[in-house]
Amino acid sequence: MLLKPFRCSLHPYDIPGDYALSRTSVENFITWSSKPDSQLVSKIAWFEAHQSTYEKFGPYWLALVRCYYNAGDYEKCLNAINEYESITTRIFRQNLDFADVLPMVIISAKETMDTPEYIKIAEKYCPLILSNSKDSNWSIRYFTAQIYLDLYALTNSATYLDEAYEIAFNNVNELVGAQRETNTAYLAPVQEAKADKDATKREKDEVNQYNKIIKEERKTALPPVNEALYLNCDLLFALAEQRNVPETEKARSPSCVLVG
């Protein structure tokens, strides 16, 4: 799964009034947050040296979660998310930046904790990933489904299979619209290019040659498949078999767009 770069969304509720940052502090934070991982050592050093300035600023700790995770310092990654949660008041909105770092937190727990502790962390953060991410962010939700499968493997609790199945089903339902559009375009007649009225003979010949090429390609081209949809369908089919999903439920699955 691709890990997204830090997005700094500065809102009034990110930091208490008594700890309001100066314009220079905000600009410095954005500058250092944007530095690439090739400068990870100096980036972490700068953040740690300026903790007293930013310690009540939520995005500071999220940036450190990323930095520590990318540096392989999983203990500090977990400490950073704990610091973030200790200063953040619950706001009734989706916190996309929070959701983005939670896969790193779960992996850090997997790497450093014993099984019971890891299970508690995964159980805590998987629902938070789902509630703080958009339906269109299929990759982070797919990751969450995989974590539920890991929990199932560790506990043999069918509840985790149900959670993973629901995520895969919803991902497919979200992605299937784009596949239907692709199917329609594939089945439609080839859209030929047209030369301008004042085009030269050479330009008209080039357009005609282009039209011949795309017609020939259509004869042998395979129906295009959305790779994200295919990946989620593969998971959905496997989970359906494992859960012994009845045929009536399989029939209502949006994944049938791949074959119908």
C-alpha positions in Angstrom: 0.0 0.0 0.0 1.3 3.4 -0.9 1.7 5.7 2.1 0.6 9.2 1.4 2.7 12.3 2.2 1.7 14.5 5.2 -1.1 16.9 4.5 -1.0 19.9 6.9 -4.5 21.2 7.4 -4.3 23.9 10.0 -7.6 24.3 11.8 -8.4 26.3 14.9 -9.1 23.0 16.9 -5.7 21.6 16.1 -4.1 23.6 18.9 -5.3 25.2 22.1 -5.4 29.0 22.1 -2.7 29.2 24.8 -0.3 27.4 22.5 -1.1 29.2 19.3 1.8 29.1 16.8 3.4 32.1 15.2 3.4 32.4 11.5 7.1 31.6 11.4 6.5 28.4 13.4 3.8 27.3 11.1 5.9 28.0 8.0 8.9 26.2 9.5 6.7 23.2 10.4 5.4 23.0 6.8 8.9 23.3 5.4 10.3 20.4 7.5 7.2 18.2 7.1 7.6 18.5 3.3 11.3 17.3 3.3 11.8 13.9 1.6 12.8 10.7 3.4 16.3 11.1 2.1 16.6 13.7 4.8 14.8 11.6 7.4 17.5 11.7 10.1 17.7 15.5 10.1 14.0 15.8 9.8 13.4 13.7 12.9 16.2 15.6 14.7 14.5 18.9 13.9 11.1 17.7 15.1 12.5 16.4 18.3 14.5 19.6 19.0 11.4 21.7 18.6 9.0 19.5 20.6 8.3 22.3 23.1 7.0 24.5 20.3 4.7 22.0 18.7 3.8 19.5 21.5 0.2 20.7 21.6 -0.1 20.8 17.9 -1.8 17.6 16.5 -0.2 17.6 13.1 3.2 17.6 14.7 2.6 14.2 16.2 1.1 12.8 13.0 4.2 13.9 11.2 6.4 12.1 13.8 4.3 9.0 13.4 5.2 8.9 9.7 8.9 9.8 10.4 9.4 7.1 13.1 7.6 4.5 11.0 9.7 5.2 7.9 12.8 5.1 10.1 11.7 1.7 11.5 11.5 3.1 15.0 8.2 1.4 15.8 8.2 2.1 19.5 8.5 5.8 19.0 5.8 5.6 16.3 3.4 4.2 18.8 4.4 6.8 21.4 3.7 9.5 18.9 0.2 8.4 18.2 -0.5 8.2 21.9 0.7 11.8 22.3 -1.5 12.8 19.4 -4.6 11.2 20.9 -3.9 12.7 24.3 -4.1 16.3 23.0 -6.8 15.9 20.4 -10.4 16.6 21.2 -13.0 14.5 19.4 -14.4 16.5 16.5 -17.5 15.1 14.6 -15.8 15.1 11.2 -13.6 12.7 9.2 -10.0 13.1 10.1 -8.2 12.0 7.0 -4.7 12.7 8.2 -5.4 10.5 11.3 -6.7 7.7 9.1 -3.7 7.9 6.9 -1.2 7.1 9.6 -3.1 4.4 11.4 -1.9 1.6 9.1 1.6 2.5 10.2 0.5 2.4 13.8 -1.0 -1.1 13.4 2.1 -2.4 11.6 4.2 -0.9 14.3 2.2 -2.8 16.9 2.5 -6.0 14.9 6.3 -5.5 14.9 6.7 -4.7 18.6 3.9 -6.2 20.7 2.9 -9.6 21.8 -0.2 -11.1 20.1 -2.8 -10.0 22.7 -1.6 -6.4 22.8 -1.4 -6.3 19.0 -5.0 -7.6 18.7 -6.2 -4.8 21.0 -4.4 -2.2 19.0 -5.8 -3.6 15.7 -9.3 -3.8 17.1 -9.1 -0.2 18.3 -7.8 1.4 15.1 -9.4 -0.7 12.3 -12.9 0.9 12.9 -11.2 4.3 13.2 -9.6 3.9 9.8 -13.0 3.2 8.3 -14.8 6.0 10.1 -12.1 8.6 9.2 -11.5 7.7 5.5 -13.6 8.3 2.4 -15.4 5.5 0.6 -13.3 6.3 -2.4 -10.0 5.6 -0.5 -10.2 1.9 -1.3 -6.6 1.1 -0.6 -6.6 2.0 3.1 -9.9 0.1 3.4 -8.4 -2.9 1.7 -5.5 -2.8 4.1 -8.1 -2.8 7.0 -9.7 -5.9 5.5 -6.3 -7.6 5.4 -5.8 -6.7 9.1 -9.1 -8.3 9.9 -8.0 -11.4 8.1 -4.9 -11.4 10.2 -7.0 -11.1 13.3 -9.1 -14.1 12.1 -5.9 -16.1 11.6 -4.8 -15.3 15.2 -8.2 -15.9 16.9 -10.3 -18.0 14.6 -13.2 -15.6 15.3 -15.6 -15.4 12.4 -16.5 -11.9 13.4 -13.3 -10.7 11.7 -14.2 -12.5 8.5 -17.5 -10.7 8.5 -15.8 -7.4 8.9 -13.4 -8.1 6.1 -16.2 -9.3 3.8 -18.2 -6.1 4.4 -15.2 -3.9 3.6 -14.4 -5.9 0.4 -18.1 -5.8 -0.6 -18.3 -2.0 -0.1 -15.0 -1.4 -2.0 -16.3 -3.4 -4.9 -19.6 -1.5 -4.8 -17.6 1.8 -4.8 -15.3 0.8 -7.7 -17.8 -0.9 -9.9 -19.2 2.3 -11.4 -15.9 3.1 -13.1 -15.7 -0.4 -14.5 -19.2 -0.1 -16.0 -18.1 3.1 -17.7 -15.0 1.3 -19.1 -17.2 -1.6 -20.3 -19.5 0.8 -22.1 -16.6 2.5 -23.8 -15.1 -0.8 -24.8 -18.4 -2.0 -26.4 -19.1 1.3 -28.2 -17.9 1.8 -31.7 -14.3 3.2 -32.1 -14.4 6.9 -31.9 -12.5 8.0 -35.0 -10.5 11.2 -35.1 -11.4 13.9 -37.6 -9.1 16.2 -39.4 -9.8 19.9 -39.4 -11.4 21.3 -42.5 -8.3 23.3 -43.3 -5.9 20.5 -42.6 -3.2 19.7 -45.1 -3.1 16.5 -47.0 -0.3 15.3 -44.8 -2.3 16.0 -41.7 -5.4 14.2 -43.1 -3.2 11.2 -44.0 -1.9 11.1 -40.4 -5.5 11.2 -39.1 -6.5 8.4 -41.4 -3.5 6.3 -40.4 -4.3 6.8 -36.7 -7.9 5.7 -37.3 -6.7 2.5 -39.0 -4.4 1.8 -36.1 -7.0 2.1 -33.4 -9.5 0.0 -35.4 -6.9 -2.8 -35.6 -6.0 -2.5 -32.0 -9.7 -2.9 -31.1 -9.9 -6.2 -32.9 -7.4 -7.8 -30.6 -7.7 -5.7 -27.4 -8.9 -7.5 -24.3 -11.7 -5.9 -22.2 -10.0 -3.5 -19.8 -10.3 -4.3 -16.1 -9.9 -1.9 -13.3 -7.0 -3.4 -11.3 -8.3 -2.0 -8.0 -11.7 -3.6 -8.7 -10.1 -6.9 -9.7 -8.0 -7.0 -6.5 -11.1 -6.4 -4.3 -13.2 -8.8 -6.2 -10.6 -11.5 -5.7 -10.7 -10.9 -2.0 -14.5 -10.8 -2.0 -14.8 -14.1 -3.9 -12.4 -15.8 -1.5 -14.2 -14.5 1.6 -17.6 -15.5 0.1 -16.3 -19.0 -0.2 -14.8 -19.1 3.3 -18.0 -17.7 4.8 -20.2 -20.1 2.8 -22.2 -17.1 1.5 -25.5 -18.3 -0.1 -26.0 -18.0 -3.8 -28.7 -15.4 -3.3 -26.2 -13.1 -1.6 -23.6 -13.8 -4.2 -26.1 -12.9 -6.9 -26.5 -9.4 -5.5 -22.8 -8.7 -5.4 -21.7 -5.8 -7.7 -18.7 -7.8 -8.7 -20.8 -9.5 -11.3 -19.9 -6.5 -13.5 -16.6 -8.3 -14.3 -18.5 -11.2 -16.0 -21.8 -9.7 -16.9 
